[in-house]
Amino acid sequence: MPSSSITLPAKPDHVPAALVHDVDIFEGPAPGDDSQTRWVKIRDAAPGDVFWTPRNGGHWIATRAREVSLMQRDDGTTFSHEIISLPREATFPLYPLTLDGARQMQFRKLILPSFMPRAVAALEEKARAHAIAAIDAFAARGECEFVSEFASILPIAVFLGIVDLPWADREKLVEWTEVMTRSSDIMARYQALSNMTQYLNGWLEARTAKPGDDWLSTIVAGEVDGRPLSDQERMSVALLMLFGGLDTVASMLGFIARFLAMNPAHRQQLIDDPALIPNAIEELVRRHGIAQTRRLVKKDIDLAGAPIKADELVLVVNALAGLDDRVVDDPMTVDFRREKPAHATFGNGRHACPGALLARREIKVFIEEWLARIPEFGIKPGTMPEIGCGMVNGVTKLELAW
């Protein structure tokens, strides 16, 4: 558990002492664990399915599939997306994620065309070209640092193509996104947000003056309720897409590569029977959920025995829905033949991730092209994967050798 040297807020009077459990979402896992294993250990040691932690301003944490699904599918009447960050002082608008109900769907329609099957099929071929080029650059060397040399190449190259932003800007964009998703330092997050906002503002102005066929141009020309988007609305949508596009798939690829490096029998299954790959992707995604999201409670409610009051925050640990032994048999075991792996990694309901289809295609490209070129590989001797935790969990360093 985290150090108790930090002064923590007093427990609200309505919170039973028996439901208080000290958990800091920004604390990393124990050596050798991944962040998903850490959350399972937290859940199993917790005093209830929903419990209170005094960390990061004080908030509730929901750990079971039933409650995760309930909150993911709520239309905002009880559990609102208005506040999605911890602590709440670090919150800023990200449309459509921080909107509820019909208004959320209006803004979501601006995003969906870029992720329809036909558009994603074209992007898959671009992803394959990027994957092959990245692997060929280090395959003969016999080793690589997977995060910087592949996970931060494949999905980010595809995304920067969608928004037509320079590849030369990749490193600073990734750096700002890393701070926003995994830093517990509020001021550092504000600075990263300021950097990203200033950067995007210049490009939004450029697209306004000279539109193209890229996604930023679509946002500039977008309308809601028959009117153009305001400058603030354009920025909110652009920020959400940038943070999601620059980090989510890269983080997931890190966990999947780590797993395959440590489990040669699973690698061999996919080499021997490539038809398993689509189901294997669902199983790997189930086992390696990466995101936590927050909800602002709009009215008093009893949630799995927790007396939650209006205006309090609940952390929704999406990864634990797919690791819940009440709904998934032997959930910590990866079984590529598992029927219909159940998970909430990409969300459910109105806020389900619009980029989920593209994410699955990029994972597919990674598995196919990597195993075709580097079928035998493992963690580089003398090294240990480094994992960062926060709103989005990710492998920050992964040295592989073959």
C-alpha positions in Angstrom: 0.0 0.0 0.0 1.1 3.6 -0.5 3.0 5.5 2.2 0.9 7.0 4.9 3.2 10.0 5.3 1.0 12.1 3.0 -1.8 14.0 4.8 -5.1 12.5 3.5 -8.6 14.0 3.6 -10.9 13.0 6.4 -13.3 10.2 5.7 -16.8 11.6 5.0 -19.2 10.8 7.9 -21.5 8.7 5.7 -18.6 6.4 4.6 -18.5 3.3 6.9 -15.0 2.8 8.4 -15.2 -0.9 7.2 -15.3 0.2 3.6 -12.2 2.4 3.7 -9.2 0.9 1.8 -6.0 2.9 1.0 -5.4 2.6 -2.7 -3.5 5.0 -5.0 -4.3 4.4 -8.7 -0.9 6.0 -9.7 1.1 3.5 -7.7 2.9 0.9 -9.9 2.6 -2.9 -9.5 4.9 -5.1 -7.5 8.1 -6.2 -9.4 7.1 -8.9 -11.9 3.4 -8.1 -11.9 1.5 -6.2 -14.5 -1.1 -3.5 -13.7 -4.0 -5.9 -14.2 -2.6 -8.3 -11.6 -2.2 -5.4 -9.2 -5.8 -4.5 -9.6 -6.9 -8.1 -9.0 -4.9 -8.2 -5.8 -6.4 -4.8 -4.7 -9.9 -6.2 -5.4 -9.3 -9.4 -3.5 -8.0 -7.5 -0.5 -10.7 -4.9 -0.5 -13.4 -4.8 2.1 -16.2 -4.7 -0.5 -17.0 -4.8 -4.2 -17.2 -1.0 -4.0 -15.0 0.7 -1.4 -13.6 4.2 -0.4 -10.0 5.3 -0.7 -8.8 8.6 0.7 -6.2 9.0 -2.0 -6.4 11.7 -4.8 -9.0 13.7 -3.1 -11.0 10.7 -1.8 -13.2 8.6 -4.1 -15.0 5.3 -4.4 -13.6 2.3 -6.5 -15.9 -0.3 -8.2 -14.2 -3.6 -8.9 -16.8 -6.0 -10.2 -18.2 -6.6 -13.7 -21.8 -6.0 -12.6 -21.1 -2.5 -11.3 -18.7 -1.7 -14.1 -21.3 -2.6 -16.7 -24.0 -0.7 -14.8 -22.0 2.5 -14.9 -20.7 2.1 -18.4 -24.3 1.7 -19.7 -25.8 4.5 -17.6 -27.0 7.5 -19.7 -25.7 10.1 -17.2 -28.7 10.3 -15.0 -27.0 8.6 -12.1 -23.3 8.3 -13.2 -22.1 11.2 -15.3 -19.0 11.5 -17.4 -18.8 15.2 -16.6 -15.7 14.5 -14.4 -13.5 11.7 -15.7 -10.1 12.4 -14.0 -8.6 12.1 -10.5 -8.4 14.2 -8.6 -11.3 16.3 -9.8 -9.1 19.4 -10.0 -7.4 17.8 -13.0 -10.6 17.6 -15.0 -11.0 19.4 -18.4 -13.6 18.9 -21.2 -13.0 16.1 -23.7 -15.9 15.9 -26.1 -17.8 13.6 -26.5 -16.3 11.6 -23.6 -17.3 14.2 -20.9 -20.8 14.6 -22.2 -23.9 12.6 -21.4 -27.1 11.6 -23.1 -28.2 13.0 -26.5 -25.6 15.7 -26.5 -22.8 13.1 -26.3 -24.3 11.3 -29.3 -24.3 14.5 -31.4 -20.6 15.0 -30.9 -19.9 11.3 -31.3 -21.3 11.4 -34.8 -18.4 13.7 -35.8 -15.9 10.9 -34.9 -17.6 7.7 -36.1 -17.1 8.1 -39.9 -13.4 7.8 -39.5 -13.7 4.4 -37.8 -16.3 2.7 -40.0 -15.3 -0.7 -41.5 -14.4 0.6 -45.0 -12.2 3.4 -43.5 -10.5 1.0 -41.1 -9.8 -1.5 -43.9 -7.8 1.1 -45.7 -5.9 2.1 -42.5 -5.1 -1.6 -41.8 -2.9 -1.7 -44.9 -1.1 1.4 -43.9 -0.6 -0.1 -40.4 0.9 -3.2 -42.0 3.4 -1.2 -44.0 4.4 0.7 -40.8 4.7 -2.6 -38.9 6.9 -4.3 -41.4 9.2 -1.3 -41.7 9.6 -1.0 -38.0 10.3 -4.7 -37.5 12.8 -4.8 -40.4 14.7 -1.9 -38.8 15.8 -4.0 -35.8 15.1 -7.7 -36.6 18.7 -8.4 -37.6 20.0 -6.7 -34.4 18.5 -9.5 -32.2 17.0 -7.1 -29.7 14.8 -4.0 -29.3 13.2 -1.7 -26.8 9.6 -2.6 -27.9 7.8 0.5 -26.6 10.0 3.2 -28.4 10.8 1.1 -31.4 7.5 -0.5 -32.2 4.5 0.3 -29.9 5.1 4.0 -30.3 5.6 3.6 -34.1 2.8 1.5 -35.5 -0.4 3.0 -34.0 1.0 6.5 -33.8 2.1 6.6 -37.4 -1.4 5.5 -38.4 -3.1 8.1 -36.2 -0.8 11.0 -37.3 -1.8 10.0 -40.9 -5.5 10.3 -40.0 -5.0 13.8 -38.5 -2.3 14.8 -41.0 0.2 15.9 -38.4 4.0 15.8 -38.8 5.9 12.6 -37.8 8.6 14.9 -36.5 6.3 16.0 -33.8 5.7 12.5 -32.5 8.2 12.5 -29.6 6.8 15.7 -27.9 3.2 14.6 -28.5 3.9 11.2 -26.9 5.7 12.9 -24.0 2.7 15.2 -23.3 0.3 12.3 -23.5 2.3 10.2 -21.1 2.1 13.0 -18.5 -1.6 13.4 -19.0 -2.5 9.7 -18.7 -0.1 8.5 -16.0 1.3 11.4 -13.9 -0.1 12.1 -10.4 1.4 15.6 -10.5 -1.6 18.0 -11.2 0.6 20.9 -12.2 2.6 18.7 -14.6 -0.7 17.6 -16.2 -1.9 21.2 -16.6 1.4 22.1 -18.3 1.1 19.1 -20.6 -2.5 20.1 -21.4 -1.4 23.7 -22.1 1.4 22.4 -24.4 -1.0 20.2 -26.3 -3.7 22.9 -26.5 -1.2 25.5 -27.9 0.0 22.9 -30.4 -3.4 21.9 -31.6 -4.7 25.5 -31.8 -2.1 26.3 -34.5 -3.2 23.3 -36.6 -6.9 24.0 -36.1 -6.3 27.5 -37.4 -4.4 26.2 -40.3 -7.2 23.7 -41.2 -9.7 26.5 -41.0 -7.7 28.6 -43.5 -7.0 25.6 -45.7 -9.1 22.5 -45.1 -7.9 19.1 -46.3 -9.4 15.6 -46.2 -7.9 14.8 -42.8 -9.8 14.3 -39.5 -8.9 17.7 -38.0 -10.4 19.3 -41.1 -13.6 17.3 -40.5 -13.7 18.7 -36.9 -13.2 22.3 -38.1 -16.1 21.9 -40.6 -18.2 20.0 -38.1 -21.7 21.1 -37.0 -23.9 20.3 -34.0 -27.6 21.4 -33.8 -27.1 23.0 -37.3 -24.4 25.3 -36.1 -20.6 25.3 -36.4 -18.6 24.1 -33.5 -17.2 26.7 -31.2 -13.4 27.0 -30.7 -13.7 25.4 -27.3 -15.7 22.5 -28.7 -13.3 21.9 -31.6 -10.4 21.9 -29.1 -12.2 19.5 -26.8 -12.9 16.9 -29.5 -9.4 17.3 -31.0 -7.7 16.8 -27.5 -9.7 13.6 -26.9 -8.8 12.1 -30.2 -5.1 13.0 -29.8 -4.8 11.5 -26.3 -6.6 8.4 -27.3 -4.8 8.0 -30.6 -1.4 8.5 -29.2 -1.6 6.2 -26.2 -4.4 3.6 -26.0 -3.2 1.1 -28.6 0.5 1.7 -27.9 -0.2 0.8 -24.2 -2.1 -2.3 -25.1 0.5 -3.5 -27.6 3.1 -3.3 -24.7 1.1 -5.6 -22.5 0.4 -8.1 -25.3 4.1 -8.2 -26.4 5.1 -8.7 -22.8 2.7 -11.6 -22.5 3.8 -13.3 -25.7 7.5 -12.9 -24.8 6.8 -14.7 -21.5 4.6 -17.4 -22.9 6.2 -19.3 -25.8 3.4 -22.0 -25.9 0.8 -19.3 -26.7 3.1 -17.9 -29.4 3.4 -21.3 -31.0 -0.4 -21.7 -31.0 -0.8 -18.7 -33.1 2.0 -19.7 -35.4 0.6 -23.2 -35.9 -3.0 -22.0 -36.2 -3.4 -18.4 -37.5 -7.1 -18.9 -37.5 -7.0 -18.5 -33.8 -5.7 -14.9 -34.0 -9.1 -13.1 -34.0 -10.3 -14.9 -30.8 -6.8 -14.6 -29.4 -7.0 -10.8 -29.8 -10.3 -10.7 -27.8 -8.7 -12.9 -25.1 -5.6 -10.8 -24.9 -7.6 -7.6 -24.7 -9.8 -9.1 -22.0 -6.8 -10.1 -19.9 -4.9 -6.8 -20.5 -7.5 -4.0 -20.0 -5.7 -0.7 -19.6 -8.1 2.2 -18.8 -9.8 3.4 -15.7 -12.6 6.0 -16.0 -14.4 8.1 -13.4 -18.0 9.0 -12.9 -19.6 11.9 -11.1 -22.5 10.6 -9.1 -25.6 12.7 -9.7 -27.8 11.4 -6.9 -27.5 9.3 -3.8 -27.3 5.6 -4.4 -26.5 2.3 -2.7 -24.0 0.5 -5.0 -23.1 -3.0 -3.9 -23.6 -1.9 -0.3 -21.7 1.3 -0.6 -23.7 4.4 0.5 -22.6 6.8 -2.3 -23.7 10.5 -2.1 -24.4 12.9 -5.0 -21.3 14.8 -6.2 -18.9 12.0 -5.2 -16.6 10.2 -7.6 -16.5 6.6 -8.5 -13.5 5.0 -10.3 -14.6 2.4 -12.8 -11.8 -0.2 -13.2 -12.7 -1.4 -16.6 -10.0 -4.0 -16.7 -11.5 -5.8 -13.7 -14.8 -6.6 -15.6 -12.9 -9.1 -17.8 -11.0 -10.4 -14.7 -14.1 -11.0 -12.6 -14.2 -14.7 -11.5 -17.9 -14.4 -11.0 -18.5 -14.1 -14.7 -15.3 -15.4 -16.3 -13.9 -18.9 -15.5 -10.3 -18.8 -14.4 -9.9 -15.2 -15.6 -6.2 -14.8 -15.1 -5.4 -17.7 -17.5 -5.2 -16.7 -21.1 -7.0 -19.3 -23.3 -7.1 -18.5 -27.0 -9.9 -21.0 -27.4 -12.1 -19.4 -24.8 -15.6 -18.8 -26.2 -16.7 -15.2 -26.5 -14.3 -13.7 -24.0 -16.3 -11.2 -21.8 -14.7 -7.9 -21.1 -15.4 -4.1 -20.9 -12.0 -3.0 -22.1 -13.4 -0.8 -24.9 -16.4 0.2 -22.8 -20.1 -0.5 -23.3 -23.2 1.6 -24.2 -23.0 5.1 -25.7 -19.5 5.7 -24.6 -18.0 2.5 -26.1 -14.7 3.4 -27.8 -15.3 4.4 -31.4 -11.7 3.3 -32.3 -12.1 -0.3 -31.0 -12.3 -1.8 -34.5 -9.1 0.0 -35.6 -7.4 -1.1 -32.3 -8.2 -4.7 -33.0 -6.9 -4.4 -36.6 -3.6 -2.9 -35.4 -3.2 -5.7 -32.8 -3.9 -8.2 -35.6 -1.2 -6.6 -37.8 1.3 -6.7 -35.0 0.8 -10.4 -34.2 0.8 -11.5 -37.8 3.9 -9.5 -38.9 5.9 -9.9 -35.8 5.5 -13.7 -35.5 6.2 -14.1 -39.2 9.6 -12.4 -38.7 10.5 -13.0 -35.0 8.7 -16.2 -33.9 11.1 -16.8 -31.0 11.7 -14.0 -28.5 11.7 -13.2 -24.8 12.4 -10.6 -22.2 16.0 -9.5 -22.6 18.1 -11.2 -19.8 18.9 -8.9 -16.9 16.0 -6.5 -17.7 12.5 -6.2 -16.3 9.5 -4.5 -18.0 8.6 -1.2 -16.6 4.9 -0.4 -16.1 3.2 2.9 -15.5 -0.2 3.3 -13.8 -2.8 6.0 -13.8 -5.9 6.8 -15.8 -4.4 4.5 -18.5 -2.0 1.7 -17.5 0.9 1.1 -19.9 4.2 -0.7 -20.4 6.7 2.2 -20.5 9.8 0.1 -21.2 10.1 -3.5 -22.6 13.4 -4.8 -23.7 13.1 -7.9 -25.9 15.7 -10.2 -27.3 15.8 -13.1 -29.8 
